[in-house]
Amino acid sequence: MNNKWIASLSGLLFGAGLLLSGMAEPTKVIGFLDLKGLLDGSWDPSLMFVMAGALSVYISVFHLYVKPRVKSRTSANSAISSGPVCDSQYHLPEVKKPDGQLIFGAGIFGLGWGIAGICPGPALVNLGSLDISLGLFMLAMITGLYIGKLSQNYLGSQAQA
Amino acid sequence: MSLLMSFLGGSLIGLAAIGLMFFNGRIAGISGILSSALLPKERAGSDKETGLAWQWFFLFGLVSAGFVYALLSGSSSHNQPQFNQVSTPLLIIGGLLVGLGSNIGSGCTSGHGICGIGRLSLRSVIATGVFMLTGMLAAVLIH
């Protein structure tokens, strides 16, 4: 099957999962992140259950079916057919070690997430609501992505020079 | 009941994400997919892909799910999600930080929190710990 059909289907299922799990709703996200809710019993643990559901599927399938195939490319084990079904290779990050940039970026991302209760997946899946506030968030988010990309291109060219 | 739905919805997210890895060998990180679609890298001549990049097809599926949901839930506006949890300036600051941070930190909730932890990547475990902490900090202070 064509990799673009797979990508569409994956996006559709991903969106359905976000909507059904409640994670597309900022109130649920903020209800989890705002620990003040623990004091009066209004804390919402939903996000933990969403993560648990997603990770139980991802961790098990990845380690049972995908990781042996990734490994068989590097060792000469031809018993397991290597590579993904619709591509010649797995596209996994080459950087393995944590660094300051990762921690700084994740820190900034978290602040924005805690303020608005929206991250990129829910922002996109909620475009269907045609909500003005969400549209503003989306524009700001894309601007932020763009600023990040520009500054990294600039820093990269400085480092090479 | 709602916690069971959260778990099942989460499993569906996991299935979508591992499907993309199993079939296409790609990480289902939404911020990465969005920035690759909008701001594609200059590629070397080895790129055999023609036409619209696969990232656009993923985004099309994701956005379609939202439109179908909005149509099905119809005019029952009482169960529509509310996005104006904070004032407009804060909402814009939040959006800027989410975009900038996910670009600098190479991922967001989906890329690090699900696909990265799903591969037991140390970088993603650390990133997820950090954004959960700063997310809680921001939420406690602002809401």
HADDOCK unambig.tbl for C-alpha pairs under 7 A between the chains (distance, minus, plus):
assign (segid A and resid 3 and name CA) (segid B and resid 24 and name CA) 5.99 0.50 0.50
assign (segid A and resid 4 and name CA) (segid B and resid 54 and name CA) 5.21 0.50 0.50
assign (segid A and resid 4 and name CA) (segid B and resid 57 and name CA) 6.03 0.50 0.50
assign (segid A and resid 6 and name CA) (segid B and resid 20 and name CA) 6.85 0.50 0.50
assign (segid A and resid 7 and name CA) (segid B and resid 20 and name CA) 6.54 0.50 0.50
assign (segid A and resid 7 and name CA) (segid B and resid 54 and name CA) 6.35 0.50 0.50
assign (segid A and resid 7 and name CA) (segid B and resid 57 and name CA) 5.72 0.50 0.50
assign (segid A and resid 7 and name CA) (segid B and resid 58 and name CA) 4.58 0.50 0.50
assign (segid A and resid 8 and name CA) (segid B and resid 57 and name CA) 4.77 0.50 0.50
assign (segid A and resid 8 and name CA) (segid B and resid 58 and name CA) 4.45 0.50 0.50
assign (segid A and resid 8 and name CA) (segid B and resid 60 and name CA) 6.43 0.50 0.50
assign (segid A and resid 8 and name CA) (segid B and resid 61 and name CA) 4.57 0.50 0.50
assign (segid A and resid 9 and name CA) (segid B and resid 61 and name CA) 6.22 0.50 0.50
assign (segid A and resid 10 and name CA) (segid B and resid 16 and name CA) 4.63 0.50 0.50
assign (segid A and resid 10 and name CA) (segid B and resid 17 and name CA) 6.78 0.50 0.50
assign (segid A and resid 10 and name CA) (segid B and resid 19 and name CA) 6.73 0.50 0.50
assign (segid A and resid 10 and name CA) (segid B and resid 20 and name CA) 6.22 0.50 0.50
assign (segid A and resid 10 and name CA) (segid B and resid 58 and name CA) 6.53 0.50 0.50
assign (segid A and resid 11 and name CA) (segid B and resid 58 and name CA) 4.50 0.50 0.50
assign (segid A and resid 11 and name CA) (segid B and resid 59 and name CA) 6.13 0.50 0.50
assign (segid A and resid 11 and name CA) (segid B and resid 61 and name CA) 4.34 0.50 0.50
assign (segid A and resid 11 and name CA) (segid B and resid 62 and name CA) 4.26 0.50 0.50
assign (segid A and resid 12 and name CA) (segid B and resid 61 and name CA) 4.12 0.50 0.50
assign (segid A and resid 12 and name CA) (segid B and resid 62 and name CA) 4.74 0.50 0.50
assign (segid A and resid 12 and name CA) (segid B and resid 64 and name CA) 6.70 0.50 0.50
assign (segid A and resid 12 and name CA) (segid B and resid 65 and name CA) 5.31 0.50 0.50
assign (segid A and resid 13 and name CA) (segid B and resid 12 and name CA) 6.52 0.50 0.50
assign (segid A and resid 13 and name CA) (segid B and resid 13 and name CA) 6.69 0.50 0.50
assign (segid A and resid 13 and name CA) (segid B and resid 16 and name CA) 5.49 0.50 0.50
assign (segid A and resid 14 and name CA) (segid B and resid 12 and name CA) 6.67 0.50 0.50
assign (segid A and resid 14 and name CA) (segid B and resid 13 and name CA) 4.69 0.50 0.50
assign (segid A and resid 14 and name CA) (segid B and resid 16 and name CA) 5.27 0.50 0.50
assign (segid A and resid 14 and name CA) (segid B and resid 62 and name CA) 6.51 0.50 0.50
assign (segid A and resid 15 and name CA) (segid B and resid 62 and name CA) 4.80 0.50 0.50
assign (segid A and resid 15 and name CA) (segid B and resid 65 and name CA) 5.33 0.50 0.50
assign (segid A and resid 15 and name CA) (segid B and resid 66 and name CA) 6.69 0.50 0.50
assign (segid A and resid 16 and name CA) (segid B and resid 65 and name CA) 5.81 0.50 0.50
assign (segid A and resid 17 and name CA) (segid B and resid 9 and name CA) 4.26 0.50 0.50
assign (segid A and resid 17 and name CA) (segid B and resid 10 and name CA) 5.93 0.50 0.50
assign (segid A and resid 17 and name CA) (segid B and resid 12 and name CA) 4.97 0.50 0.50
assign (segid A and resid 17 and name CA) (segid B and resid 13 and name CA) 4.90 0.50 0.50
assign (segid A and resid 18 and name CA) (segid B and resid 9 and name CA) 6.42 0.50 0.50
assign (segid A and resid 18 and name CA) (segid B and resid 13 and name CA) 6.76 0.50 0.50
assign (segid A and resid 20 and name CA) (segid B and resid 5 and name CA) 6.60 0.50 0.50
assign (segid A and resid 20 and name CA) (segid B and resid 6 and name CA) 6.99 0.50 0.50
assign (segid A and resid 20 and name CA) (segid B and resid 9 and name CA) 5.12 0.50 0.50
assign (segid A and resid 21 and name CA) (segid B and resid 5 and name CA) 5.56 0.50 0.50
assign (segid A and resid 21 and name CA) (segid B and resid 6 and name CA) 3.90 0.50 0.50
assign (segid A and resid 21 and name CA) (segid B and resid 7 and name CA) 6.89 0.50 0.50
assign (segid A and resid 21 and name CA) (segid B and resid 8 and name CA) 6.97 0.50 0.50
assign (segid A and resid 21 and name CA) (segid B and resid 9 and name CA) 4.20 0.50 0.50
assign (segid A and resid 21 and name CA) (segid B and resid 10 and name CA) 6.04 0.50 0.50
assign (segid A and resid 22 and name CA) (segid B and resid 6 and name CA) 6.46 0.50 0.50
assign (segid A and resid 25 and name CA) (segid B and resid 81 and name CA) 5.23 0.50 0.50
assign (segid A and resid 26 and name CA) (segid B and resid 82 and name CA) 6.91 0.50 0.50
assign (segid A and resid 26 and name CA) (segid B and resid 83 and name CA) 6.33 0.50 0.50
assign (segid A and resid 30 and name CA) (segid B and resid 139 and name CA) 6.38 0.50 0.50
assign (segid A and resid 33 and name CA) (segid B and resid 135 and name CA) 6.28 0.50 0.50
assign (segid A and resid 33 and name CA) (segid B and resid 136 and name CA) 4.50 0.50 0.50
assign (segid A and resid 33 and name CA) (segid B and resid 139 and name CA) 5.81 0.50 0.50
assign (segid A and resid 34 and name CA) (segid B and resid 136 and name CA) 5.71 0.50 0.50
assign (segid A and resid 34 and name CA) (segid B and resid 139 and name CA) 4.83 0.50 0.50
assign (segid A and resid 34 and name CA) (segid B and resid 140 and name CA) 4.75 0.50 0.50
assign (segid A and resid 35 and name CA) (segid B and resid 136 and name CA) 6.82 0.50 0.50
assign (segid A and resid 35 and name CA) (segid B and resid 140 and name CA) 6.24 0.50 0.50
assign (segid A and resid 36 and name CA) (segid B and resid 140 and name CA) 6.31 0.50 0.50
assign (segid A and resid 46 and name CA) (segid B and resid 3 and name CA) 5.80 0.50 0.50
assign (segid A and resid 46 and name CA) (segid B and resid 6 and name CA) 5.97 0.50 0.50
assign (segid A and resid 49 and name CA) (segid B and resid 3 and name CA) 6.56 0.50 0.50
assign (segid A and resid 49 and name CA) (segid B and resid 6 and name CA) 5.71 0.50 0.50
assign (segid A and resid 49 and name CA) (segid B and resid 7 and name CA) 4.86 0.50 0.50
assign (segid A and resid 50 and name CA) (segid B and resid 6 and name CA) 4.99 0.50 0.50
assign (segid A and resid 50 and name CA) (segid B and resid 7 and name CA) 4.85 0.50 0.50
assign (segid A and resid 50 and name CA) (segid B and resid 9 and name CA) 6.63 0.50 0.50
assign (segid A and resid 50 and name CA) (segid B and resid 10 and name CA) 4.09 0.50 0.50
assign (segid A and resid 51 and name CA) (segid B and resid 10 and name CA) 6.15 0.50 0.50
assign (segid A and resid 52 and name CA) (segid B and resid 7 and name CA) 6.69 0.50 0.50
assign (segid A and resid 53 and name CA) (segid B and resid 7 and name CA) 4.61 0.50 0.50
assign (segid A and resid 53 and name CA) (segid B and resid 8 and name CA) 6.24 0.50 0.50
assign (segid A and resid 53 and name CA) (segid B and resid 10 and name CA) 4.50 0.50 0.50
assign (segid A and resid 53 and name CA) (segid B and resid 11 and name CA) 4.26 0.50 0.50
assign (segid A and resid 54 and name CA) (segid B and resid 10 and name CA) 4.50 0.50 0.50
assign (segid A and resid 54 and name CA) (segid B and resid 11 and name CA) 4.35 0.50 0.50
assign (segid A and resid 54 and name CA) (segid B and resid 12 and name CA) 6.91 0.50 0.50
assign (segid A and resid 54 and name CA) (segid B and resid 13 and name CA) 5.66 0.50 0.50
assign (segid A and resid 54 and name CA) (segid B and resid 14 and name CA) 3.88 0.50 0.50
assign (segid A and resid 54 and name CA) (segid B and resid 114 and name CA) 6.63 0.50 0.50
assign (segid A and resid 55 and name CA) (segid B and resid 14 and name CA) 6.29 0.50 0.50
assign (segid A and resid 55 and name CA) (segid B and resid 114 and name CA) 6.03 0.50 0.50
assign (segid A and resid 55 and name CA) (segid B and resid 118 and name CA) 5.74 0.50 0.50
assign (segid A and resid 57 and name CA) (segid B and resid 11 and name CA) 6.09 0.50 0.50
assign (segid A and resid 57 and name CA) (segid B and resid 14 and name CA) 5.43 0.50 0.50
assign (segid A and resid 57 and name CA) (segid B and resid 15 and name CA) 6.27 0.50 0.50
assign (segid A and resid 58 and name CA) (segid B and resid 14 and name CA) 5.28 0.50 0.50
assign (segid A and resid 58 and name CA) (segid B and resid 15 and name CA) 6.85 0.50 0.50
assign (segid A and resid 58 and name CA) (segid B and resid 18 and name CA) 5.56 0.50 0.50
assign (segid A and resid 58 and name CA) (segid B and resid 118 and name CA) 5.31 0.50 0.50
assign (segid A and resid 59 and name CA) (segid B and resid 118 and name CA) 4.47 0.50 0.50
assign (segid A and resid 59 and name CA) (segid B and resid 119 and name CA) 6.33 0.50 0.50
assign (segid A and resid 62 and name CA) (segid B and resid 18 and name CA) 6.94 0.50 0.50
assign (segid A and resid 62 and name CA) (segid B and resid 119 and name CA) 6.73 0.50 0.50
assign (segid A and resid 66 and name CA) (segid B and resid 22 and name CA) 6.30 0.50 0.50
assign (segid A and resid 84 and name CA) (segid B and resid 22 and name CA) 5.54 0.50 0.50
assign (segid A and resid 84 and name CA) (segid B and resid 23 and name CA) 5.14 0.50 0.50
assign (segid A and resid 84 and name CA) (segid B and resid 24 and name CA) 5.72 0.50 0.50
assign (segid A and resid 84 and name CA) (segid B and resid 25 and name CA) 5.29 0.50 0.50
assign (segid A and resid 85 and name CA) (segid B and resid 22 and name CA) 6.74 0.50 0.50
assign (segid A and resid 85 and name CA) (segid B and resid 23 and name CA) 4.54 0.50 0.50
assign (segid A and resid 85 and name CA) (segid B and resid 24 and name CA) 6.45 0.50 0.50
assign (segid A and resid 86 and name CA) (segid B and resid 23 and name CA) 5.35 0.50 0.50
assign (segid A and resid 86 and name CA) (segid B and resid 24 and name CA) 5.21 0.50 0.50
assign (segid A and resid 87 and name CA) (segid B and resid 24 and name CA) 5.52 0.50 0.50
assign (segid A and resid 87 and name CA) (segid B and resid 25 and name CA) 6.69 0.50 0.50
assign (segid A and resid 89 and name CA) (segid B and resid 25 and name CA) 6.46 0.50 0.50
assign (segid A and resid 90 and name CA) (segid B and resid 25 and name CA) 4.18 0.50 0.50
assign (segid A and resid 90 and name CA) (segid B and resid 26 and name CA) 6.55 0.50 0.50
assign (segid A and resid 91 and name CA) (segid B and resid 25 and name CA) 5.64 0.50 0.50
assign (segid A and resid 91 and name CA) (segid B and resid 26 and name CA) 5.53 0.50 0.50
assign (segid A and resid 96 and name CA) (segid B and resid 123 and name CA) 6.60 0.50 0.50
assign (segid A and resid 97 and name CA) (segid B and resid 123 and name CA) 6.24 0.50 0.50
assign (segid A and resid 98 and name CA) (segid B and resid 123 and name CA) 4.89 0.50 0.50
assign (segid A and resid 101 and name CA) (segid B and resid 104 and name CA) 6.48 0.50 0.50
assign (segid A and resid 101 and name CA) (segid B and resid 105 and name CA) 6.17 0.50 0.50
assign (segid A and resid 102 and name CA) (segid B and resid 104 and name CA) 6.77 0.50 0.50
assign (segid A and resid 102 and name CA) (segid B and resid 105 and name CA) 4.24 0.50 0.50
assign (segid A and resid 102 and name CA) (segid B and resid 106 and name CA) 6.83 0.50 0.50
assign (segid A and resid 102 and name CA) (segid B and resid 127 and name CA) 6.61 0.50 0.50
assign (segid A and resid 103 and name CA) (segid B and resid 105 and name CA) 6.66 0.50 0.50
assign (segid A and resid 103 and name CA) (segid B and resid 127 and name CA) 6.03 0.50 0.50
assign (segid A and resid 103 and name CA) (segid B and resid 130 and name CA) 6.71 0.50 0.50
assign (segid A and resid 104 and name CA) (segid B and resid 105 and name CA) 6.80 0.50 0.50
assign (segid A and resid 105 and name CA) (segid B and resid 101 and name CA) 4.24 0.50 0.50
assign (segid A and resid 105 and name CA) (segid B and resid 102 and name CA) 6.22 0.50 0.50
assign (segid A and resid 105 and name CA) (segid B and resid 104 and name CA) 4.64 0.50 0.50
assign (segid A and resid 105 and name CA) (segid B and resid 105 and name CA) 3.82 0.50 0.50
assign (segid A and resid 106 and name CA) (segid B and resid 101 and name CA) 5.80 0.50 0.50
assign (segid A and resid 106 and name CA) (segid B and resid 102 and name CA) 6.59 0.50 0.50
assign (segid A and resid 106 and name CA) (segid B and resid 105 and name CA) 5.05 0.50 0.50
assign (segid A and resid 106 and name CA) (segid B and resid 127 and name CA) 5.42 0.50 0.50
assign (segid A and resid 106 and name CA) (segid B and resid 130 and name CA) 6.03 0.50 0.50
assign (segid A and resid 106 and name CA) (segid B and resid 131 and name CA) 5.13 0.50 0.50
assign (segid A and resid 107 and name CA) (segid B and resid 130 and name CA) 5.68 0.50 0.50
assign (segid A and resid 107 and name CA) (segid B and resid 131 and name CA) 5.16 0.50 0.50
assign (segid A and resid 107 and name CA) (segid B and resid 134 and name CA) 5.75 0.50 0.50
assign (segid A and resid 108 and name CA) (segid B and resid 97 and name CA) 5.79 0.50 0.50
assign (segid A and resid 108 and name CA) (segid B and resid 101 and name CA) 4.79 0.50 0.50
assign (segid A and resid 109 and name CA) (segid B and resid 97 and name CA) 5.58 0.50 0.50
assign (segid A and resid 109 and name CA) (segid B and resid 98 and name CA) 4.48 0.50 0.50
assign (segid A and resid 109 and name CA) (segid B and resid 101 and name CA) 4.06 0.50 0.50
assign (segid A and resid 109 and name CA) (segid B and resid 102 and name CA) 5.62 0.50 0.50
assign (segid A and resid 109 and name CA) (segid B and resid 131 and name CA) 6.33 0.50 0.50
assign (segid A and resid 110 and name CA) (segid B and resid 131 and name CA) 3.97 0.50 0.50
assign (segid A and resid 110 and name CA) (segid B and resid 132 and name CA) 6.21 0.50 0.50
assign (segid A and resid 110 and name CA) (segid B and resid 134 and name CA) 4.97 0.50 0.50
assign (segid A and resid 110 and name CA) (segid B and resid 135 and name CA) 4.22 0.50 0.50
assign (segid A and resid 111 and name CA) (segid B and resid 97 and name CA) 6.97 0.50 0.50
assign (segid A and resid 111 and name CA) (segid B and resid 134 and name CA) 5.27 0.50 0.50
assign (segid A and resid 111 and name CA) (segid B and resid 135 and name CA) 4.94 0.50 0.50
assign (segid A and resid 111 and name CA) (segid B and resid 138 and name CA) 5.36 0.50 0.50
assign (segid A and resid 112 and name CA) (segid B and resid 94 and name CA) 3.92 0.50 0.50
assign (segid A and resid 112 and name CA) (segid B and resid 95 and name CA) 6.28 0.50 0.50
assign (segid A and resid 112 and name CA) (segid B and resid 97 and name CA) 4.77 0.50 0.50
assign (segid A and resid 112 and name CA) (segid B and resid 98 and name CA) 4.93 0.50 0.50
assign (segid A and resid 113 and name CA) (segid B and resid 94 and name CA) 6.53 0.50 0.50
assign (segid A and resid 113 and name CA) (segid B and resid 98 and name CA) 6.17 0.50 0.50
assign (segid A and resid 113 and name CA) (segid B and resid 135 and name CA) 5.79 0.50 0.50
assign (segid A and resid 114 and name CA) (segid B and resid 135 and name CA) 4.06 0.50 0.50
assign (segid A and resid 114 and name CA) (segid B and resid 136 and name CA) 6.13 0.50 0.50
assign (segid A and resid 114 and name CA) (segid B and resid 138 and name CA) 4.96 0.50 0.50
assign (segid A and resid 114 and name CA) (segid B and resid 139 and name CA) 4.60 0.50 0.50
assign (segid A and resid 115 and name CA) (segid B and resid 94 and name CA) 5.62 0.50 0.50
assign (segid A and resid 115 and name CA) (segid B and resid 138 and name CA) 5.70 0.50 0.50
assign (segid A and resid 115 and name CA) (segid B and resid 139 and name CA) 5.75 0.50 0.50
assign (segid A and resid 115 and name CA) (segid B and resid 142 and name CA) 6.61 0.50 0.50
assign (segid A and resid 116 and name CA) (segid B and resid 85 and name CA) 6.71 0.50 0.50
assign (segid A and resid 116 and name CA) (segid B and resid 86 and name CA) 6.61 0.50 0.50
assign (segid A and resid 116 and name CA) (segid B and resid 91 and name CA) 5.61 0.50 0.50
assign (segid A and resid 116 and name CA) (segid B and resid 94 and name CA) 5.43 0.50 0.50
assign (segid A and resid 119 and name CA) (segid B and resid 98 and name CA) 6.67 0.50 0.50
assign (segid A and resid 120 and name CA) (segid B and resid 30 and name CA) 6.12 0.50 0.50
assign (segid A and resid 120 and name CA) (segid B and resid 31 and name CA) 5.91 0.50 0.50
assign (segid A and resid 121 and name CA) (segid B and resid 30 and name CA) 5.78 0.50 0.50
assign (segid A and resid 124 and name CA) (segid B and resid 62 and name CA) 6.91 0.50 0.50
assign (segid A and resid 124 and name CA) (segid B and resid 63 and name CA) 5.79 0.50 0.50
assign (segid A and resid 125 and name CA) (segid B and resid 62 and name CA) 5.66 0.50 0.50
assign (segid A and resid 125 and name CA) (segid B and resid 63 and name CA) 4.83 0.50 0.50
assign (segid A and resid 125 and name CA) (segid B and resid 65 and name CA) 6.61 0.50 0.50
assign (segid A and resid 125 and name CA) (segid B and resid 66 and name CA) 4.64 0.50 0.50
assign (segid A and resid 126 and name CA) (segid B and resid 66 and name CA) 5.54 0.50 0.50
assign (segid A and resid 127 and name CA) (segid B and resid 63 and name CA) 6.58 0.50 0.50
assign (segid A and resid 127 and name CA) (segid B and resid 66 and name CA) 6.67 0.50 0.50
assign (segid A and resid 128 and name CA) (segid B and resid 63 and name CA) 6.84 0.50 0.50
assign (segid A and resid 128 and name CA) (segid B and resid 66 and name CA) 4.90 0.50 0.50
assign (segid A and resid 128 and name CA) (segid B and resid 67 and name CA) 4.16 0.50 0.50
assign (segid A and resid 128 and name CA) (segid B and resid 70 and name CA) 5.91 0.50 0.50
assign (segid A and resid 129 and name CA) (segid B and resid 70 and name CA) 5.90 0.50 0.50
assign (segid A and resid 133 and name CA) (segid B and resid 83 and name CA) 5.92 0.50 0.50
assign (segid A and resid 133 and name CA) (segid B and resid 84 and name CA) 5.91 0.50 0.50
assign (segid A and resid 134 and name CA) (segid B and resid 83 and name CA) 5.86 0.50 0.50
assign (segid A and resid 136 and name CA) (segid B and resid 92 and name CA) 6.52 0.50 0.50
assign (segid A and resid 137 and name CA) (segid B and resid 91 and name CA) 6.03 0.50 0.50
assign (segid A and resid 137 and name CA) (segid B and resid 92 and name CA) 5.48 0.50 0.50
assign (segid A and resid 137 and name CA) (segid B and resid 95 and name CA) 4.84 0.50 0.50
assign (segid A and resid 138 and name CA) (segid B and resid 95 and name CA) 6.59 0.50 0.50
assign (segid A and resid 140 and name CA) (segid B and resid 92 and name CA) 5.53 0.50 0.50
assign (segid A and resid 140 and name CA) (segid B and resid 95 and name CA) 4.79 0.50 0.50
assign (segid A and resid 140 and name CA) (segid B and resid 96 and name CA) 4.85 0.50 0.50
assign (segid A and resid 141 and name CA) (segid B and resid 95 and name CA) 4.24 0.50 0.50
assign (segid A and resid 141 and name CA) (segid B and resid 96 and name CA) 4.78 0.50 0.50
assign (segid A and resid 141 and name CA) (segid B and resid 98 and name CA) 6.00 0.50 0.50
assign (segid A and resid 141 and name CA) (segid B and resid 99 and name CA) 4.28 0.50 0.50
assign (segid A and resid 142 and name CA) (segid B and resid 99 and name CA) 5.97 0.50 0.50
assign (segid A and resid 143 and name CA) (segid B and resid 96 and name CA) 6.48 0.50 0.50
assign (segid A and resid 144 and name CA) (segid B and resid 96 and name CA) 4.42 0.50 0.50
assign (segid A and resid 144 and name CA) (segid B and resid 97 and name CA) 6.46 0.50 0.50
assign (segid A and resid 144 and name CA) (segid B and resid 99 and name CA) 4.22 0.50 0.50
assign (segid A and resid 144 and name CA) (segid B and resid 100 and name CA) 4.22 0.50 0.50
assign (segid A and resid 145 and name CA) (segid B and resid 35 and name CA) 6.78 0.50 0.50
assign (segid A and resid 145 and name CA) (segid B and resid 99 and name CA) 4.36 0.50 0.50
assign (segid A and resid 145 and name CA) (segid B and resid 100 and name CA) 4.91 0.50 0.50
assign (segid A and resid 145 and name CA) (segid B and resid 103 and name CA) 5.62 0.50 0.50
assign (segid A and resid 147 and name CA) (segid B and resid 100 and name CA) 6.60 0.50 0.50
assign (segid A and resid 148 and name CA) (segid B and resid 100 and name CA) 5.07 0.50 0.50
assign (segid A and resid 148 and name CA) (segid B and resid 103 and name CA) 5.58 0.50 0.50
assign (segid A and resid 148 and name CA) (segid B and resid 104 and name CA) 6.05 0.50 0.50
assign (segid A and resid 149 and name CA) (segid B and resid 103 and name CA) 6.80 0.50 0.50
